[in-house]
Amino acid sequence: YGKVTGYFEPLSYDEVQEILTKYQGEITPMNASKYLTIFQNNIRGNEIPKNFIAYIEKGFRECLEEGPLTGSAVCNLRIVLEGGKHHEVDSSEVAFKAAAQGAFEQAFYGGSPTILQPVMNVEVTVPTDKTGSLMSGITVRKGLVTGSEALTDLDTLVRAKVPLRNMFGFTTELRSITQ
């Protein structure tokens, strides 16, 4: 048996900059959650025995390594442990690790998470008779066509906004559309 209570809050810009400066050259996208997450134990007294605290932190950190939305690391976060409950007989390291993971999911989804991603402004000149195929290709990539204009009788310029991660393979598709 294990129960944990606490809260998450974003790290301030200054805290992130301080961490980035301190660990310059060590932080990569693969280990960002290790450095850009602060675990803070604010438990007073013996609500949770000290030997379980490391397992609570481990449970949270494992969740942060592969976030639930995209599998990407969750970082720039402070996790504050405020309390919890234990049972003299039924509590274990595994129970507290699982309690932390359950608390993470509950708090994460309760916070209405949003995926932030770069969106590219795209301009493509295509033969006019291929404009429909190009626009369909952009739409399939979750892009938004923002405009088009005829450059000549034969060519049309199409403008769009497309998430960067959906742009991979676009050049190959564009070649096949226009040949």
Secondary structure, DSSP 4 states (H G I P E B T S, - for coil): -EEEEEEEEEPPHHHHHHHHHHTTTT--TTTHHHHSEEEEE---TTSS-HHHHHHHHHHHHHHHHT-TTTSPPP-SEEEEEEEEEE-TTT--HHHHHHHHHHHHHHHHHHT-------EEEEEEEEEGGGHHHHHHHHHHTT-EEEEEEESSSSEEEEEEEEEGGG-TTHHHHHHHHH-
